[in-house]
Amino acid sequence: MRTKYRCWMALVTCYVFACSGWSYAETDEECHQLLDEWANDPNLLGTKADYALLDSLRAEMWIGDARAIESLLEIAKFRECTLFSRTAAIHMACEYSDRESAGLIVQALSEMWDETPGKRNGIVQYAISNFSDRLADSDRSTELVELAVRMGLDINDPSCTQRYEIILNEDCPDELRRERIMGMIRSAPSDFVPLGFLDCLTVQDAIALRPLVLNHKSTDARHWTAIRVLAHFGDPVVLAYLKRWRAADSTLGRTERGWVDLAIWRIEIQHPPTKLLECLRYPEKHAYESPRWFISRAAELLPVDDVRIALEDYFLRVGKQRYVGGSIRQAVEASFPKGIMSKQGLEAFGVVRQRPTW
């Protein structure tokens, strides 16, 4: 309580002097004294009632205030203090960072993740989720990518999408990007792989994952991530293995059985690839599968004109002014980056979107 009282008195003093024309340098020093006191007692911001203190600190800081950001990072790294304090500290550090100080934040996040990897490290996840664009512009952008790789493929992590974008947008050779993605896949046996990552891989990359599936030992966990990648590429060798496993293993749970069935279906629907066109014409018959995957894979295996005609057949069949929702909405969204259809092309069919996400 005594520390909190001194902190509030310092804040009041800072406010009074600032209003009376106190010099900027002295105000700056008072701000840093306040931060130093917070660093010595990081539980100071333990309740929502202390938002006023955060607002006052925010009013005294400026973009690139390296000394203040270093103090905030010390608070964020101190695991004994409240989650509220640590989150507030990392938020303010990121909010007031410039290119140089963002590098300090990336370094601190990397150290924090190495000390406490996994889902428990919500502070690192929070920073990546909310400030990935700003951190990616630092002079430690390569270190940020390496951190994103170490954080893995956990789709339940709220920062997963931002991590994928950090890796996909890295200015590096395609071969290095593939190596990073393959490393993440090998180290994550039970996760899903985003389509953006799959677009970076080749058939040969998928074949390199076969041993993780075919050489499975009964005492080991199945490498579902490798199975999903091989199913995406329509690997016939793994298809035969999956069918034998599906028929012989009576211990498969309902969820696992569904995963195996989906992998088998994805492989079979690509032989021949023209089967994918029927999926686009009648997506409602395959409600358990994402048309986003249909269209992505069809665009890789078939002429773009054939894929466009299949989509046009669907729109003609459902009629004009239909509100496109659910699964087919995903197909519409996926068609733009693939260059298969344009917004104008969709408008010609009278397709009305529920949400203007293009």
C-alpha positions as semicolon CSV with decimal commas, in nm:
position;residue;x (nm);y (nm);z (nm)
1;M;0,000;0,000;0,000
2;R;0,288;0,236;0,083
3;T;0,444;0,177;-0,257
4;K;0,114;0,232;-0,431
5;Y;0,062;0,555;-0,233
6;R;0,406;0,684;-0,334
7;C;0,329;0,596;-0,695
8;W;0,003;0,787;-0,692
9;M;0,173;1,085;-0,522
10;A;0,439;1,082;-0,793
11;L;0,165;1,076;-1,054
12;V;-0,014;1,372;-0,892
13;T;0,314;1,563;-0,868
14;C;0,382;1,490;-1,234
15;Y;0,038;1,622;-1,328
16;V;0,069;1,939;-1,118
17;F;0,409;2,033;-1,254
18;A;0,305;1,956;-1,609
19;C;0,005;2,187;-1,577
20;S;0,223;2,463;-1,431
21;G;0,466;2,467;-1,722
22;W;0,732;2,226;-1,593
23;S;1,000;2,145;-1,849
24;Y;0,959;1,847;-2,084
25;A;1,283;1,690;-1,959
26;E;1,166;1,698;-1,597
27;T;0,827;1,552;-1,695
28;D;1,008;1,278;-1,883
29;E;1,219;1,201;-1,577
30;E;0,909;1,179;-1,359
31;C;0,754;0,936;-1,608
32;H;1,060;0,713;-1,585
33;Q;1,060;0,732;-1,207
34;L;0,700;0,616;-1,215
35;L;0,795;0,328;-1,444
36;D;1,089;0,236;-1,223
37;E;0,859;0,223;-0,924
38;W;0,617;0,003;-1,117
39;A;0,907;-0,224;-1,210
40;N;1,000;-0,255;-0,842
41;D;0,640;-0,338;-0,752
42;P;0,486;-0,488;-1,070
43;N;0,171;-0,596;-0,886
44;L;0,082;-0,230;-0,855
45;L;-0,158;-0,261;-1,148
46;G;-0,352;-0,548;-1,006
47;T;-0,702;-0,413;-1,050
48;K;-0,904;-0,245;-1,320
49;A;-0,926;0,064;-1,100
50;D;-0,567;0,141;-1,193
51;Y;-0,645;0,210;-1,559
52;A;-0,605;0,580;-1,473
53;L;-0,240;0,518;-1,393
54;L;-0,191;0,353;-1,732
55;D;-0,355;0,648;-1,904
56;S;-0,122;0,887;-1,723
57;L;0,185;0,687;-1,823
58;R;0,061;0,676;-2,180
59;A;0,026;1,055;-2,181
60;E;0,392;1,098;-2,079
61;M;0,550;0,847;-2,320
62;W;0,642;0,902;-2,683
63;I;0,710;0,675;-2,980
64;G;1,055;0,520;-2,950
65;D;1,101;0,596;-2,579
66;A;1,366;0,326;-2,540
67;R;1,424;0,374;-2,167
68;A;1,054;0,350;-2,086
69;I;1,010;0,050;-2,318
70;E;1,299;-0,132;-2,147
71;S;1,130;-0,077;-1,810
72;L;0,801;-0,206;-1,948
73;L;0,971;-0,516;-2,085
74;E;1,120;-0,591;-1,744
75;I;0,769;-0,586;-1,600
76;A;0,635;-0,806;-1,881
77;K;0,914;-1,061;-1,826
78;F;0,858;-1,081;-1,449
79;R;0,650;-1,398;-1,413
80;E;0,567;-1,341;-1,046
81;C;0,351;-1,036;-1,112
82;T;-0,013;-1,037;-1,217
83;L;-0,117;-1,122;-1,570
84;F;-0,294;-0,784;-1,584
85;S;0,032;-0,599;-1,518
86;R;0,236;-0,806;-1,764
87;T;-0,023;-0,771;-2,040
88;A;-0,054;-0,396;-1,983
89;A;0,324;-0,359;-1,992
90;I;0,376;-0,551;-2,317
91;H;0,084;-0,365;-2,476
92;M;0,232;-0,024;-2,391
93;A;0,580;-0,131;-2,501
94;C;0,451;-0,241;-2,841
95;E;0,219;0,058;-2,875
96;Y;0,504;0,308;-2,833
97;S;0,775;0,121;-3,021
98;D;0,957;0,235;-3,333
99;R;1,174;0,025;-3,564
100;E;1,470;0,018;-3,325
101;S;1,280;-0,040;-3,001
102;A;1,061;-0,302;-3,172
103;G;1,381;-0,504;-3,206
104;L;1,419;-0,495;-2,827
105;I;1,065;-0,625;-2,792
106;V;1,125;-0,911;-3,037
107;Q;1,437;-1,010;-2,842
108;A;1,244;-1,002;-2,514
109;L;0,956;-1,208;-2,658
110;S;1,202;-1,466;-2,788
111;E;1,364;-1,497;-2,444
112;M;1,025;-1,521;-2,275
113;W;0,910;-1,799;-2,510
114;D;1,230;-1,998;-2,454
115;E;1,178;-1,975;-2,078
116;T;0,810;-2,077;-2,090
117;P;0,715;-2,231;-2,426
118;G;0,362;-2,343;-2,503
119;K;0,010;-2,226;-2,437
120;R;0,092;-2,096;-2,090
121;N;0,291;-1,808;-2,235
122;G;-0,005;-1,584;-2,305
123;I;0,209;-1,268;-2,300
124;V;0,403;-1,366;-2,613
125;Q;0,083;-1,482;-2,781
126;Y;-0,084;-1,151;-2,696
127;A;0,200;-0,945;-2,847
128;I;0,207;-1,151;-3,168
129;S;-0,173;-1,141;-3,198
130;N;-0,201;-0,763;-3,167
131;F;0,126;-0,614;-3,289
132;S;0,274;-0,857;-3,544
133;D;0,282;-0,595;-3,823
134;R;0,474;-0,346;-3,612
135;L;0,718;-0,607;-3,481
136;A;0,779;-0,743;-3,831
137;D;0,909;-0,399;-3,932
138;S;1,192;-0,411;-3,677
139;D;1,560;-0,471;-3,743
140;R;1,512;-0,817;-3,589
141;S;1,250;-0,939;-3,837
142;T;1,443;-1,261;-3,900
143;E;1,444;-1,336;-3,527
144;L;1,068;-1,275;-3,523
145;V;1,021;-1,533;-3,799
146;E;1,232;-1,783;-3,604
147;L;1,014;-1,717;-3,298
148;A;0,701;-1,779;-3,506
149;V;0,849;-2,111;-3,620
150;R;0,933;-2,214;-3,264
151;M;0,579;-2,132;-3,156
152;G;0,464;-2,407;-3,393
153;L;0,134;-2,490;-3,561
154;D;-0,104;-2,488;-3,264
155;I;-0,438;-2,380;-3,416
156;N;-0,582;-2,320;-3,068
157;D;-0,327;-2,044;-3,012
158;P;-0,493;-1,704;-3,069
159;S;-0,181;-1,575;-3,247
160;C;-0,170;-1,858;-3,505
161;T;-0,293;-1,652;-3,802
162;Q;-0,047;-1,373;-3,734
163;R;0,240;-1,622;-3,706
164;Y;0,149;-1,776;-4,041
165;E;0,151;-1,431;-4,201
166;I;0,490;-1,349;-4,049
167;I;0,639;-1,662;-4,206
168;L;0,461;-1,627;-4,541
169;N;0,550;-1,258;-4,577
170;E;0,917;-1,298;-4,487
171;D;1,151;-1,161;-4,753
172;C;1,355;-1,477;-4,803
173;P;1,422;-1,743;-5,070
174;D;1,134;-1,985;-5,131
175;E;1,358;-2,276;-5,036
176;L;1,423;-2,131;-4,691
177;R;1,051;-2,071;-4,639
178;R;0,977;-2,434;-4,734
179;E;1,242;-2,554;-4,490
180;R;1,082;-2,355;-4,210
181;I;0,735;-2,488;-4,290
182;M;0,856;-2,848;-4,321
183;G;1,030;-2,816;-3,985
184;M;0,706;-2,698;-3,824
185;I;0,511;-2,985;-3,981
186;R;0,758;-3,249;-3,863
187;S;0,755;-3,113;-3,507
188;A;0,374;-3,086;-3,482
189;P;0,221;-3,435;-3,520
190;S;-0,136;-3,341;-3,426
191;D;-0,207;-3,004;-3,587
192;F;-0,365;-2,869;-3,906
193;V;-0,168;-2,694;-4,179
194;P;-0,308;-2,371;-4,330
195;L;-0,362;-2,358;-4,706
196;G;-0,109;-2,075;-4,727
197;F;0,161;-2,312;-4,606
198;L;0,048;-2,592;-4,837
199;D;0,072;-2,353;-5,132
200;C;0,443;-2,315;-5,056
201;L;0,511;-2,690;-5,065
202;T;0,565;-2,925;-5,357
203;V;0,476;-3,287;-5,422
204;Q;0,835;-3,381;-5,341
205;D;0,804;-3,210;-5,002
206;A;0,494;-3,418;-4,932
207;I;0,667;-3,741;-5,037
208;A;0,946;-3,661;-4,790
209;L;0,684;-3,688;-4,513
210;R;0,577;-4,042;-4,607
211;P;0,809;-4,214;-4,356
212;L;0,636;-4,030;-4,070
213;V;0,316;-4,213;-4,168
214;L;0,429;-4,544;-4,318
215;N;0,690;-4,621;-4,049
216;H;0,451;-4,564;-3,761
217;K;0,507;-4,779;-3,452
218;S;0,217;-4,896;-3,240
219;T;0,367;-4,729;-2,933
220;D;0,390;-4,386;-3,102
221;A;0,123;-4,128;-3,169
222;R;0,001;-4,094;-3,526
223;H;0,149;-3,806;-3,723
224;W;-0,182;-3,654;-3,830
225;T;-0,016;-3,341;-3,966
226;A;0,184;-3,544;-4,219
227;I;-0,129;-3,743;-4,309
228;R;-0,316;-3,420;-4,384
229;V;-0,034;-3,286;-4,604
230;L;-0,012;-3,611;-4,801
231;A;-0,390;-3,620;-4,840
232;H;-0,383;-3,264;-4,974
233;F;-0,141;-3,371;-5,246
234;G;-0,342;-3,685;-5,326
235;D;-0,064;-3,931;-5,243
236;P;-0,169;-4,280;-5,369
237;V;0,088;-4,464;-5,156
238;V;-0,058;-4,328;-4,834
239;L;-0,410;-4,397;-4,966
240;A;-0,347;-4,771;-4,969
241;Y;-0,198;-4,753;-4,620
242;L;-0,491;-4,553;-4,482
243;K;-0,746;-4,798;-4,624
244;R;-0,569;-5,096;-4,465
245;W;-0,543;-4,914;-4,135
246;R;-0,908;-4,805;-4,145
247;A;-1,025;-5,163;-4,203
248;A;-0,796;-5,330;-3,950
249;D;-0,798;-5,093;-3,651
250;S;-1,115;-5,132;-3,446
251;T;-0,985;-4,904;-3,170
252;L;-1,020;-4,583;-3,371
253;G;-1,236;-4,327;-3,197
254;R;-1,510;-4,137;-3,375
255;T;-1,296;-3,827;-3,428
256;E;-0,993;-4,018;-3,554
257;R;-1,212;-4,228;-3,784
258;G;-1,351;-3,906;-3,930
259;W;-0,999;-3,776;-3,993
260;V;-0,901;-4,095;-4,172
261;D;-1,218;-4,091;-4,383
262;L;-1,156;-3,730;-4,483
263;A;-0,795;-3,804;-4,579
264;I;-0,907;-4,100;-4,793
265;W;-1,177;-3,889;-4,958
266;R;-0,936;-3,604;-5,037
267;I;-0,695;-3,841;-5,209
268;E;-0,961;-4,027;-5,406
269;I;-1,132;-3,707;-5,527
270;Q;-0,809;-3,607;-5,702
271;H;-0,789;-3,922;-5,917
272;P;-0,874;-3,803;-6,174
273;P;-0,858;-3,430;-6,083
274;T;-1,173;-3,356;-6,286
275;K;-1,374;-3,498;-5,994
276;L;-1,301;-3,169;-5,818
277;L;-1,512;-2,986;-6,076
278;E;-1,821;-3,177;-5,966
279;C;-1,749;-3,068;-5,610
280;L;-1,759;-2,707;-5,727
281;R;-2,081;-2,757;-5,921
282;Y;-2,254;-2,927;-5,626
283;P;-2,078;-2,812;-5,305
284;E;-2,387;-2,888;-5,097
285;K;-2,322;-3,261;-5,153
286;H;-1,990;-3,227;-4,970
287;A;-2,086;-3,015;-4,672
288;Y;-1,816;-3,177;-4,456
289;E;-1,541;-3,040;-4,681
290;S;-1,444;-2,679;-4,740
291;P;-1,498;-2,545;-5,095
292;R;-1,197;-2,327;-5,020
293;W;-0,993;-2,647;-5,044
294;F;-1,182;-2,762;-5,358
295;I;-1,102;-2,446;-5,543
296;S;-0,743;-2,420;-5,422
297;R;-0,660;-2,773;-5,529
298;A;-0,859;-2,754;-5,853
299;A;-0,671;-2,438;-5,953
300;E;-0,341;-2,621;-5,903
301;L;-0,435;-2,931;-6,101
302;L;-0,670;-2,805;-6,375
303;P;-0,695;-2,521;-6,628
304;V;-0,833;-2,204;-6,471
305;D;-1,104;-2,179;-6,738
306;D;-1,241;-2,521;-6,641
307;V;-1,260;-2,420;-6,276
308;R;-1,432;-2,091;-6,365
309;I;-1,692;-2,271;-6,577
310;A;-1,768;-2,510;-6,291
311;L;-1,831;-2,217;-6,056
312;E;-2,045;-2,042;-6,316
313;D;-2,251;-2,359;-6,352
314;Y;-2,320;-2,350;-5,980
315;F;-2,427;-1,984;-5,984
316;L;-2,655;-2,043;-6,283
317;R;-2,812;-2,339;-6,108
318;V;-2,890;-2,161;-5,781
319;G;-3,036;-1,857;-5,959
320;K;-2,983;-1,485;-5,941
321;Q;-3,000;-1,266;-5,632
322;R;-2,934;-1,564;-5,408
323;Y;-2,772;-1,478;-5,078
324;V;-2,456;-1,682;-5,089
325;G;-2,363;-1,809;-4,746
326;G;-2,204;-2,100;-4,566
327;S;-1,970;-2,323;-4,760
328;I;-2,010;-2,164;-5,102
329;R;-1,922;-1,825;-4,954
330;Q;-1,581;-1,971;-4,878
331;A;-1,549;-2,080;-5,240
332;V;-1,628;-1,727;-5,355
333;E;-1,365;-1,585;-5,121
334;A;-1,108;-1,837;-5,241
335;S;-1,167;-1,761;-5,608
336;F;-1,029;-1,407;-5,597
337;P;-0,664;-1,468;-5,503
338;K;-0,651;-1,763;-5,743
339;G;-0,753;-1,538;-6,031
340;I;-1,041;-1,768;-6,123
341;M;-1,320;-1,514;-6,088
342;S;-1,343;-1,143;-6,017
343;K;-1,586;-0,936;-5,819
344;Q;-1,730;-0,808;-6,146
345;G;-1,772;-1,163;-6,272
346;L;-1,971;-1,255;-5,964
347;E;-2,189;-0,946;-5,991
348;A;-2,278;-1,051;-6,346
349;F;-2,443;-1,358;-6,194
350;G;-2,627;-1,149;-5,936
351;V;-2,445;-1,311;-5,646
352;V;-2,514;-1,119;-5,327
353;R;-2,266;-1,150;-5,044
354;Q;-2,378;-1,165;-4,683
355;R;-2,062;-0,990;-4,569
356;P;-1,839;-0,769;-4,791
357;T;-1,512;-0,944;-4,707
358;W;-1,339;-0,897;-5,042
